Amino acid sequence: MTATPLALSFGAPLGLLALLAVPAALLLLLAARRRRTTYAIRFPAAATLARAAGAVSPWRRHVPTALALAAIAALALALAKPQRTVAVPVEGASVVLVTDHSGSMSATDVEPDRLSAAEAAAETFLNKLPKPTRVGVVAYSDGPDGTLAPTTDRDRVRATIEAQSAAGATATGDALQVALTTLAPNGRKAARPASAIVLLSDGKTTTGRDPVEVARIAKRLHVPIYTVALGTDDATIPNPVSPQSPPISVPPDPETLKEIADVSGGRAFTSDDANQLRSIYSTLGSRLATKHEQREITAGFAGAGLILLLAAGLLSLPRVGRLP
């Protein structure tokens, strides 16, 4: 299991008051040095004697002090019980990719075409998901025609996604229902710790059940739906009935997809180019199937403080003669 660091916090923040020891120690040191300077007696041959005795270089005088102050700071931070917030995979999480491959997905407003861009984005999504996460697929046009139950076998997932071709109508509601039944069979709440649906579509539902109604069921079953509206408003495809006829307009339907996401408790995204689509899928892959945990890292700060103290002590030792 991998963990990605996100932020630093403190379990006992009052311990940070110990950091006041750093400026206090520095002030005491400066005061002591001023006192020695005030009562110093000038001796004309001091420079000659210093060279003869092998005087300590300026850096050798100041470095131990700096290390000691850094050690105090590290130990003070250790008292505050530092914690690192990390994102860790949720064991047993399941995600179903619901991908529209209706005829409008052949539009080339998203290079090289909408369907190819969607397949590339799905690959990015799979690469970002933790390996233990189970992934399912529901591909659809006139109806769900390519389904794969959630599995950890990424090769099977890729094969199902790549088997699509752009043709047919758009039955988004029916596809969502199949995905929902996979995650929450028999109409019961999703049994797994984290279940979600990622829906990519580029047009309005033209057949089958109302997808918003399915989204309401998903909300009740605790399965959020994250939607991605793909394409531009001015996109067209050739008329399938007669190439000589005017092309057919195929704008996306972000309003309905946003409603699906809002009703189910998910989030809606829109994309009009391939790079943006991959970025969205990358974000979703990092976000889904993970949770944030606090992990204490006091030992690291305490260890650093002790090492710094040891280094300060060693550098403070008087010089010794070399061995013959």
PyMOL commands that set and color helices and strands:
alter all, ss='L'
color gray80, all
select helices_A, chain A and resi 13-38+46-53+58-79+103-106+114-128+154-162+172-183+185-187+211-220+254-264+274-287+298-316
alter helices_A, ss='H'
color red, helices_A
select strands_A, chain A and resi 4-10+82-89+94-100+134-140+144-151+195-201+225-230+236-237+248-249+268-271+290-296
alter strands_A, ss='S'
color yellow, strands_A
deselect
rebuild
show_as cartoon
